Amino acid sequence: MKQLKLTFIGFVLLLCSSCSNNDDSNDGTPDNTNYAELILGDWRPTSVLLDGVQEEGPCVLDWRFSYYNDGTFGSGPGDMGICGGIGGTGLYEVSGNKVFLNSAMGDIDFEYTIHTLNENTFIYEEKIFDVEFPDTRLYTCEKIVD
């Protein structure tokens, strides 16, 4: 009888240890329901990795990215200082954890894969669909708050 009780207790313990939380709220996919809202505003890079290597130089971090409610974006040097340049504009669309950008000049298309996007931080991998730019960049950006 004692052995039957021990077997029963062992079975119950085994059964309890194999139970898991069946909460389907996190099925492994990123919570991207707010990405279209979270991306809005102005962002400044704090780190840019080109194929895993930190990019250096005065113009790497002196860039600003702005995403607007109407599906347009703008980018360019932050203070038009030594970096100069005219930047770019165009249209963007958020779909899942991807951001697709089409330049207004129609010559370059971008795809961002979002790693992190919240109220303060935007980390994404950039792919440029052009044979002249085969490299991948990983941007870490912070929200610019006025």
N, C-alpha and C positions, 0 to 999 in steps of 0.2 A: 504494500500500500504506500509505503514511504517513497519507493522508487517511482510509482505512478504519479504522486504529487510533484516530485522533482521534475519528472518529464513534462508534466502539465505546465509547471512554472517556467521551465526552459522554453517550451513552445510559445507561451504567452509573451515572454521576453523577446523571442525571435520575431514573432509577429509584430510586436510594437516597434522594434528597431527597423523593420522593413517598411513601415508606414512613412509616407512623406506628405508634405504640405502640397495639396493639389491646387494651390492658388494660381490661376491662369493669368494673373495680371502682369507677370513678367515671363514671357515665353521666349526670351533670348533676343528679341528684336528691340532696337533702341526706341525709347519713348520719343517719337518725333512729332507728336501732335502740335507742339508749339514752335517748331523750327521756323516756320514762316513768320511768326511774330517775333521770336527771339533774335533773328538776324537783322531786324530793322535797326537803323542807326549808323553811327560812325565807329569804325574799328581801326586800331593801330597795331602793327605787328610788334611783338616783343622778341620773337625768335623766328628765324627762317632757316630750315635745313634743306639743302639741295642734295638729293640722293644720299641723305644721312649725314652730310657734313655741314656744319654751321657756316652760313654765308656771312661774309665780313664786308666792311666798307660803310662809308657814311650814308649812302642812299638806300641800303637794304632795309633799315628800320624807319626811314623817313618817308613813309608811304601811308596813305589813308584810303580806306574802303568804306563807301557809304551805300546802304541799301534802303530803298524808299518803298513806301506802301503801295505805290502804283506799279511795282514790278520793274523799276529801273534801278540801275546802279551807277555809281561814279567812282573813279579811282584816280589817284594822282599823288604827287609829292605833297607832303604835309604843309610845308611853309614856302614852297617854290624857291628854296634856298639854292645851295650848290647843285642839287639834283636836277633842278629845272624840269623840263618835260611837260607834256600836255595832259598826260593821264589818259583815261578812257572812260567811255560811257556805253551803255547798252541796256539790254533786258536780261532779267534773271528769273528763274523759276525754281522753287523748292519742291522736291518730290522725294518723300521718305527721308533718308539721310544723305541725299544728293542735292547739290545746287548746280544748276546748269546756267551758264552765262553766255550770251551772244553779244559780241562787241557791235557798237553802232556802225562801225566801218565795215562790218560783215566779213572781216578777213580772219578772225581768230575766235574759236569757241573754247570754252573752259568747262571743266567738270570738277566740282569740289566734292570730296567724300568727307562728311562731317564726323569727326571723332568726338568732339565735345562742343556743345553750344548751350550756354546759359546766359544769364543776365550780364555777366562780366567777362566771360571767356569764350573764345571761338577758336577751336583747333580743327584744322582741316587739311586734307591732302589735295593738292592742286594738280590736275592733269590738263595739259594744253594740247588740243587736237590740231597739231601742225607738225610737219616733219622737221621743221627747224628747231623745235622745242621738245625733244624727246624726254627731257628730264622730269623728275617728280619733285615737287617742293612740299614740305610740311610747314604750315604756318601756325604759329601760336599768336593770337591777337587778344588785345584787351579793348573793352568798350571805352570810347571817349565820352566822358561825361562833362558837359559844359557847366 
